[in-house]
Amino acid sequence: MMQPRVGIGTDTHTFDDDPSRVLWLAGLRWPGEPALAAHSDGDVVAHAAVDALLSAAGLGDIGTRFGTDRPEWTGASGVAFLREAARLVREAGFGIGNVAVQVIGPRPRIGGRRTEAEAVLTEAVGAPVSFSATTTDGLGFTGRGEGLAAVATAVVWSRQAGSA
């Protein structure tokens, strides 16, 4: 019997003060937007999706798998984390149903690049990924333009016979 499992992931990063860096969000480069400060590329969308996948499969979280104590992941792209998380989920005997992720912040405006972002994220996961955005009507650190947040859910199922 295949039992679905659901995971939730969140991520937040402040904007970086270094004007030479560029924003990476949902696996895409966003020229002209401030970068996010992080150990890696700071892609909150990919990072939240990673946490959701790992959570659904009971495999810990992004800090456990790709944390600051792992120098080989310094500066890595969120898409690289996402590919590796999907591989770990499958290696643990799970299939991936889908991932839904929402970025929270007033910018960048994602509408014109949603399809492109979904294609990049879907390719990395090997399963459908939907991407959306919302604002907080000026409330909180995202509303004040101090950074971005993202929340994601993932559905996986056990591919092992007799597992729940």
N, C-alpha and C positions, 0 to 999 in steps of 0.2 A: 504494500500500500504506500503510495507516494503522499507524504504529508508536506504541505507547504510550510515554510518558515519565513518569517518577516524580520528584517533588521532595520534599524534606524541609525542614521549617521548625521552628525552636525560638524561644521567647521567654521571658524572665524579667524580673520587676520586683519590687522590694521594696515593702512596704506603706508608704504615705504617713502621716506623723505628723499631717496636717491633718484634724481630726475633722469639718470642714465638707464634705469631699469624700466621694463615695460610690463604691463599687466598680462598675465596668462589666466584665462578663465574659460572653463568648459572645454579645455584642450585647445583653445584658440588664442592667438596673439592679438591684443587689442592696442594698436599703436595710438599714442596720444592720451592714453589713460594712465593714471598712476599705478605702479606695481604694488603688490602686497608684500609685506615684510614676512619672511619665513625662512626656515631651514632648507626648503626646496623652492619650487617656483611659486608657492602660495596659492595654487589653484583651488579655491574653497569648494567649487563645484565637484571637481574630481575627488578631492579629499573627503567630502561628505559621502560621496558614492562609495568610496573605499570602505569607510567606516560602516555603512549600511550593509555592504556585502559581507564583510568580516563578521559583523554582529549576527546577521541572519544564519551564518554557518557555524557560529560559536567559536570563531577563530581569533578572538581578541579585538584589537583596534589598531588604528593607524600608528599610534605611538609605540605600540608593542612591536609591530612589524617593520616600521620605517622611521623610527624616532631619531632624535638628535644624537643618540648614542650609536647610531649606525652611519659612520662616515661615508660609506659607499652610496648612500642615498642623498648626500649633500648636493643641493642644486638640481636634483632630479625633477623631471616633469610630473605633474599630476597624472598624466596619461600613462606614464611608466608605472606609477603606483597602482593605477586602476587595472592595467594589464596583469600585473603581478598578483593583485588581490583576486582577480577572476581566476587566474591559474591556481592559486591556493585553494579557492572554494571548490573548484572542479577536482583538484587533487584529493581533497577531503571527502569526495564522493557525492558532491551536490551538483545539480544542474541549476542554471540561473534562469529564472523566469523573466524578470525585468527589473529595471531601476528607474525611479522617478526622483528628480532632484530639482530644487528651487533655490535660486540665489536671492538674497535679500539685500537691497540697496537701491539707491536712485540712479546709479550709473555703473557700468555702461548700459545703454539701451540694447537689449539683446534681441528684440523682435526681428530685425533684419538678418540676424545671423543664427537664429534658432535652429533651422534645418541643418546648417553646416555644423553647428555644435553637436546636435543629436547624432549626426553621422559619425563624427570623430569619437564621441563617447560610446556609441553602439559598437563601433569597430573594436575599441579597446576592451569592452566587456564581452563581446561575442553574444550579446542578447540585447533586446530593445532597451534604449534609454530615452526617457522623455525629459525635457528641460524647460523650465519656466522661471519667471521672475516676479518679484513683488517689491513694494516699498513699505516703509513703516510710517508714512505720512509725517516724516521729520522727527520721529521719536527714536531715542536710543542712539548708540554710537554709529549705526549705519545711517540713520536719519540725519545725523550731524556731519556725514561725509567723512568719518574717521576710518572706515574700513568696510568690509563686506562679510556677510555670513551666508551659509547655505545649509539646507536640511535635505536629507534624502531618505528614501525607503527602498528596500530591495526585497524581492521574493526569490527564494531558492527552494529546492526540494531535494530530498534524498534520492540518489540513484541506486543505492544499495538495497538489495532485496531484504525485506523484513525489517528495515529501519524505519524509525518514526521521526 
